[in-house]
Amino acid sequence: MRVFLDTTYLMPVCGLTIKKIQNEHLKSLFEQRTTLINQVSLLELWGKGKRLLRDDPESWPRFLLGYRSILESYKIQKKAIIEPETLPWVDRLSMEGLRDLLDCFITASAICHSDVFVTEAQDITEIVEALKEKGDPEVKLQALPLIDFLQRYS
């Protein structure tokens, strides 16, 4: 099974806490399988780190250590921001109502390269389900929050 991750799940690796997500859930997510991300998640992660740690410069070295571990990890495959097969999906997802452009790129990669997209973004899960309900044969992807993913596949 090919599992694609949204940017949210990279944040705790860099020392940025996410209230909804428990560390043991993340640990089991990364320990059991190779995962995929879109490189735009690395840009998003950098921006969030700079913004969230602006008033806490002592935490920046921890952020950089986690960031580097993601970059060097053999268990995290990094997909290009834009590929020929994802570009039409970026446009389609935008037309379907996905307003965040970066989420369009990430979701397009997930559709083209994975079986499951783990995301907390409800708008993404709703749009993916709507595409499947329309009978789009190219959308085989499941979009699930982390806890639902772990309940089904752990």
C-alpha positions as CSV (number, residue, x, y, z in Angstrom):
1,M,0.0,0.0,0.0
2,R,1.3,3.4,-1.0
3,V,0.6,6.0,1.7
4,F,0.8,9.7,1.0
5,L,1.1,12.2,3.9
6,D,-0.1,15.7,4.2
7,T,2.3,18.4,5.6
8,T,0.6,18.3,9.0
9,Y,2.3,14.9,9.9
10,L,5.8,16.3,9.2
11,M,5.4,19.1,11.7
12,P,6.0,17.1,14.9
13,V,9.2,15.6,13.4
14,C,10.5,19.1,13.5
15,G,9.4,19.8,17.0
16,L,6.1,21.6,16.1
17,T,3.2,20.3,18.2
18,I,-0.1,19.5,16.7
19,K,-2.8,19.2,19.4
20,K,-5.0,16.7,17.5
21,I,-2.1,14.2,16.8
22,Q,-0.5,12.0,19.4
23,N,3.1,11.1,19.1
24,E,2.5,7.4,19.4
25,H,0.2,7.5,16.4
26,L,2.8,9.3,14.3
27,K,5.4,6.9,15.4
28,S,3.4,3.9,14.2
29,L,2.7,5.7,11.0
30,F,6.4,6.2,10.2
31,E,7.7,2.9,11.6
32,Q,5.5,0.5,9.6
33,R,5.8,1.7,6.1
34,T,7.5,3.9,3.5
35,T,5.5,7.0,2.9
36,L,5.3,9.6,0.2
37,I,5.1,13.4,0.3
38,N,5.1,16.1,-2.2
39,Q,8.1,18.5,-2.1
40,V,5.7,21.4,-1.7
41,S,5.1,20.0,1.8
42,L,8.8,20.8,2.5
43,L,8.1,24.4,1.5
44,E,5.0,24.6,3.7
45,L,6.8,23.0,6.6
46,W,9.7,25.6,6.3
47,G,7.2,28.4,6.2
48,K,5.2,27.1,9.2
49,G,8.4,26.6,11.2
50,K,9.6,30.2,10.5
51,R,6.3,31.6,11.5
52,L,5.7,29.5,14.6
53,L,9.3,29.7,15.9
54,R,9.8,33.4,15.2
55,D,9.5,34.2,18.9
56,D,11.4,31.1,20.0
57,P,14.8,31.1,18.3
58,E,16.1,28.5,20.7
59,S,13.8,25.9,19.1
60,W,15.2,26.5,15.6
61,P,18.1,24.0,15.9
62,R,15.5,21.3,16.8
63,F,13.4,22.3,13.8
64,L,16.5,22.1,11.5
65,L,17.4,18.7,12.9
66,G,13.9,17.3,12.2
67,Y,13.8,19.0,8.8
68,R,17.1,17.4,7.8
69,S,15.9,14.0,9.0
70,I,12.9,14.3,6.7
71,L,15.2,15.3,3.8
72,E,17.6,12.4,4.4
73,S,15.0,9.7,5.2
74,Y,14.9,6.7,3.0
75,K,11.4,5.9,4.4
76,I,9.9,9.2,3.0
77,Q,9.8,9.3,-0.8
78,K,9.6,12.9,-2.1
79,K,7.6,13.5,-5.2
80,A,8.2,16.6,-7.4
81,I,5.9,19.6,-6.9
82,I,4.6,19.4,-10.5
83,E,4.7,16.4,-12.8
84,P,3.1,15.9,-16.2
85,E,0.5,13.5,-14.7
86,T,-0.4,15.7,-11.7
87,L,-0.8,19.0,-13.5
88,P,-4.3,18.3,-14.9
89,W,-5.4,17.2,-11.4
90,V,-4.2,20.5,-9.9
91,D,-6.5,22.3,-12.2
92,R,-9.4,19.9,-11.6
93,L,-9.1,20.0,-7.8
94,S,-9.2,23.7,-7.9
95,M,-12.3,23.7,-10.1
96,E,-13.9,21.2,-7.7
97,G,-13.5,23.7,-4.9
98,L,-10.2,23.0,-3.2
99,R,-9.1,26.6,-2.5
100,D,-5.6,26.2,-1.2
101,L,-3.3,26.0,-4.2
102,L,-0.6,24.1,-2.3
103,D,-3.2,21.5,-1.2
104,C,-4.1,21.1,-4.9
105,F,-0.5,20.1,-5.7
106,I,-0.3,17.8,-2.7
107,T,-3.6,16.1,-3.3
108,A,-2.9,15.7,-7.1
109,S,0.3,13.9,-6.2
110,A,-1.6,11.7,-3.8
111,I,-4.2,10.8,-6.4
112,C,-1.5,9.9,-8.9
113,H,1.0,8.1,-6.7
114,S,-0.8,6.5,-3.7
115,D,-3.6,4.3,-2.5
116,V,-4.3,6.3,0.7
117,F,-3.9,10.0,1.5
118,V,-3.6,10.7,5.2
119,T,-4.9,14.2,5.9
120,E,-6.7,16.1,8.5
121,A,-8.2,18.5,5.9
122,Q,-11.9,17.9,5.7
123,D,-12.2,19.8,2.5
124,I,-9.8,17.5,0.8
125,T,-11.5,14.3,2.1
126,E,-14.9,15.7,0.9
127,I,-13.6,16.6,-2.6
128,V,-11.9,13.2,-3.0
129,E,-15.1,11.4,-2.0
130,A,-17.2,13.6,-4.3
131,L,-14.9,12.7,-7.2
132,K,-15.3,9.0,-6.4
133,E,-19.1,9.4,-6.1
134,K,-19.2,10.9,-9.6
135,G,-17.7,7.7,-10.8
136,D,-14.3,9.0,-11.8
137,P,-12.3,5.8,-12.6
138,E,-9.0,7.5,-12.0
139,V,-9.7,8.3,-8.4
140,K,-9.1,5.2,-6.4
141,L,-7.6,7.1,-3.5
142,Q,-8.9,7.0,0.0
143,A,-8.4,10.3,1.9
144,L,-8.5,9.7,5.7
145,P,-7.5,11.4,8.9
146,L,-4.7,9.7,10.8
147,I,-6.8,8.0,13.4
148,D,-9.1,6.5,10.8
149,F,-6.1,5.3,8.8
150,L,-4.5,3.7,11.8
151,Q,-7.8,2.0,12.8
152,R,-8.2,0.5,9.3
153,Y,-4.6,-0.4,8.5
154,S,-2.6,-1.0,11.6
